[in-house]
Each structure stands twice: as structure tokens, then as C-alpha cells.
Amino acid sequence: MAQWYYGSSAGQHGPVAEDEVRAMIASGGIGPQTLVWREGMPSWQPIYSMPEFNGQAGAYLPPVQVGAPGYYPGAPIRYSGLAIASMVCGIVGYFTCYFVGILGIPAVICGHMALSRIDSSPFPVAGRGMAIAGLILGYLGILITLGVISFFVFALIGAGGP
């Protein structure tokens, strides 16, 4: 018999035998949205999609309701608006040249906020790459602006001296 692993809010558990999984289903310890995996599977899958446990005696899984918490069939990919704003501010700053440092600040702020929200979101949110790109462009823009300002300050100081 296959050895199964299952996930819960406390983490990953297993390996357990198929009979033990059936007993946990019957007792309500495992629900339809519980993710399971066994050797040979490409990735973790919800237990309701496993033919081994769906509809067999001693392993009744109640039907999954559309809109049930944690179940998003065919849900569109959600992008983080802050990640998009971070990347746009970083890119626009370079195209406007004079505002690279000014737009670098919101790029950095939005990038950090986006990464924080993406990490703490209970459902998948896309945009990590855009947030990182905005952070990199924002920090580089701020550094370039500081470098240009310090160049002109030292040039003015040098021009006025002996």
C-alpha cells in the first residue's frame, strides 16, 4: 500500500498508510481541500481529486462547494497593484531622467509593501518579480541621483577654491 503525506495548518504530516487516511477522513480530521502527496505524484493535490479516496466506503468526502474557503477552481491570477506601481515608478524614473531619484522613493516603498503583502496573502498573488524589479530600479535611481548631486557639490566646491 502507498504511503501518503498530508498537509494541515500545523505543517506536513506522514507518511501514513492509506487505511489511516481513510480513518482520518471518516472522523473529519481530513477534509476535501486537504492537500495530499505520495511517491509518483508530480505535486500535492487536494484529496477530493484522488480516486483512491473519493466515493469509496469508509472514505466519504463531502462534495466540494464552489466558493468554499480555500477552493478557487479556475480562479484568475491576481497581480499585486503595489508591485505594478513599484515597477512602473522605477521604469518611468529612468525615462524622465530628472525624476529618477524622486520616483525611486515610491518605487522602493511600493516594492517593499508589495513583497510583504504577497508573502502574507492567504491565496496566491503574482507580482513578486515586478516588485523586485521595482526595488532594484528604485534603489539604483536613488543612488544615481545621490551620485550626481555629490558630483555637482564637489565640482562647485572645487571651482570656488584656490
N, C-alpha and C positions, 0 to 999 in steps of 0.2 A: 504494500500500500504506500501511496505517496505521503511524504512528509510536507505539511503545509505551514506557512508563516502567515500571520495576520497582523494588521496594524490597529492600534487604538490610540486614544488621546494620550496614553501613557508611553507609547512607543511601539516598537516592533516586538512581537512575541513568536515563539516557536523554536524548534519545529514541533508540530503536534500531528498526531495521526488523523486520518480522515474521520474516523468514528468520534474522536474528541471534538472535531469541528462540528459534526452533526449534533452532538450533545449541547455544544455552546449555542448553536442556532435554536435548538428546541427550548433551551432555557432563557433565550433572549439576550444572552451575553454577546452575541454577534448579530448585527442587523444586515439588511440588504445592501447598504452602502459600504460595509466594511471591506477594506482592500485586503486581498489575499495574493499569495505567490507560492509557487512550488517550482522545483527544478524542471527546466524545459520550457517555462513560460518566458516570453520576451520582456514582460513588465508586470507590475502589480495591476490587478483588475478587481472591480467590485465583485463581491461574492455572488450577487444575483445573476451575473453573466456566466458563471461557471455551471456547465451542465451537470457536473458531479453533485451539486448541492441544490439545484433548482427543481422543485417539484417531486422529489423523492421522499419516500416515507421516512419519518424521523428527522427530516431536514427541511421542513417547510419554511420558505422565505415569503413573507407577505409581499404582494405586488408593490413595486416602486411607483410612487405617485409623482407625476410631473410637478415640479415645483417643490419637492421635498428638500429640506435643508441639505446642502452638500451635493445635490444631484443636479447637474447642469448639462443635459444632453444637447449637443449641437450648439452650445452657447457661443455667441460671437466672442472673438478675442477682444478684451478690453485693454486699451492702452492708457498709460498714465498721462494725464494732461500736463502735470508738472514736468515729466520727463521730456515731453514735446517742447514745452516752453523753455526748458533749460537748453536744449539743443538749438532751438531757433535763436535764442538770445546769443548763444555762443557764436553761431554762424553769422548772424546779421552784424554782430560787432566787428567781425573781420571785413565784411563788405563795406562798412561805413568808415573804416579806418580810425576816424577821430573818436568814435564811441566804443572802441574795443574794450577799454577798461571800465567804462560806465556800464556797458551791457554785460561785462564779465561778472559783475557782482550779482545781478539777478540770476545769471546762468548757474553760478555756484550755489546760491541759496535754493533755487528750484531743483537743482540736481540732487542736493543732499536730502531735501524734503521728499522728492520722488523715490529715492532709494529706500528711505525709511518707510514710506507707505507701501511700497512694493513688498518689502520684507515682512511687514506686519499684516498684510491683507489676508483674509481667510480664504479667498478664492484667487485663482491665477490672474495676475495683471502683467501685461507685457510692457516693455519700455526700459528695462534695465540698461540695455546698450545705449539708448538715446540719452538716458540720464548720465551715464559715464562719459559719453562724448561731450555733453554739455558741461560737465565738470572740468574735463581736460581743457576744452576751449576757453572756458571761463577763467580758470587759473592761469593759463598761458596769456590770455588777454590782459589780465591784471598785472602779470609780471612784465609783459612788453610795455605797458603804459608806465609802470614804475621805472623801468629802464630808460625810456625816452625822457621822462621828467627828470631823472637824475642826470642824464647826459646833458640836457639843457641847463640845469642848475650848475653843474661843474663847468660847462662852457662859458656861462655868464660870469661865474666867479673867476675863471682863468682869464677872461678878456679884460676884466676890470683891474686885475692885479699888476704888479711890476714886471 
